[in-house]
């Protein structure tokens, strides 16, 4: 049997995505309170997300989201990491309010500690990708539209991390990515 590397990319990236999810889950969290949610998108779900990103870009006029919508079609897998919104009761004021009680009147304003938690989880996940020499890029644009689609129910802050193992990182060298074949499996 002869197996060509190009035909097994998704199959090889799924275990890496699984390890990325584990790293995000086990990353340190403020006060040890785990309100992180993690999921993986592949195949048709990436296509649906890309289409929704194009629509969101047109609706909002944010052109970079359309660019990213085309860009994620070069990913075999996208790891989504989000956080639910929950004050931590520290009254630190880092969110701009005097206390957690005062902030509760504005539930759409994220608790700064929740944002830090999701950032640490993202860093842990990206470290796993780097350890496996897998190309990735953190994209808030992907997460913003995943939020609109309620892909991580209850989360108010989501980021997407598309991963790939092609010859060039399609998430940074975007001109090469736009000319490369698209993975729509």
Secondary structure as GFF3:
##gff-version 3
##sequence-region A 1 185
A	DSSP	three_ten_helix	5	7	.	.	.	ID=ss1
A	DSSP	alpha_helix	9	26	.	.	.	ID=ss2
A	DSSP	three_ten_helix	30	32	.	.	.	ID=ss3
A	DSSP	beta_strand	36	42	.	.	.	ID=ss4
A	DSSP	alpha_helix	43	60	.	.	.	ID=ss5
A	DSSP	alpha_helix	63	71	.	.	.	ID=ss6
A	DSSP	three_ten_helix	72	74	.	.	.	ID=ss7
A	DSSP	beta_strand	77	84	.	.	.	ID=ss8
A	DSSP	alpha_helix	100	103	.	.	.	ID=ss9
A	DSSP	alpha_helix	112	131	.	.	.	ID=ss10
A	DSSP	beta_strand	135	139	.	.	.	ID=ss11
A	DSSP	alpha_helix	140	148	.	.	.	ID=ss12
A	DSSP	beta_strand	155	164	.	.	.	ID=ss13
A	DSSP	alpha_helix	174	179	.	.	.	ID=ss14
###
